[in-house]
Every structure is written in structure tokens, then in C-alpha cells.
Amino acid sequence: MLSLQHGQHFATAVGTPVHPRNDYRSFREIIRRAGLRQVRLHDLRHTAASVLLAQGVPARVVMEILGHSQISVTLNIYAHVAPEVAREAAARLEGALWCGE
């Protein structure tokens, strides 16, 4: 990964920093070409956090990836409970409580 000045990590083909506006334009074009609905780039953070947590990645690791200083931000704002995850949790609880019946 190329690390540039001021904490930037991406560069253009000629080595200059990618301007955020151009980055967003490129993202929107990729979405359009793929035939997907337009979403904000920031929405991908929500998706990433939710998918990582649903896959069993520890919340502390997800917090570090997203750059949060407090785990409460990761869990309260970015982690959305998918219905299938809630069903799995209920099934596990049922198994723990009534496994002998």
C-alpha cells in the first residue's frame, strides 16, 4: 500500500493524491455500471461492520478496522442485527436452556 503525505493511502496513476470528490465520482460510476442503486460511500461502513460482526469477527477488531475510539460507537451505530443472526441467537439460547428435553 502506498502511503502518501497526511495519512493518505491511495494515489492517481501519476502518483498524486486522489481528491475525495474524484474518488466519490468513480464510486458512483462503478455503482451505475453494475446496475445497483446509488448509495453513499459512507453506507459501506455500515455494511462492512454488520457483515464482519455477523461473520463472528470480534467487535474489538471491527472497532479497530473502522477506526473508532470507543466500542460503543461500533456496536450502537454501525452494527445492525440481521434477522437471520437474531434467529440463530434465539436457537442457541433455546439449545442452551432446553438441550436435555
Secondary structure, 3 states (H helix, E strand, C coil): CCCCHHHCCCECCCCCECCHHHHHHHHHHHHHHHCCCCCCCCHHHHHHHHHHHHCCCCHHHHHHHHCCCCHHHHHHHHCCCCHHHHHHHHHHHHHHHCCCC
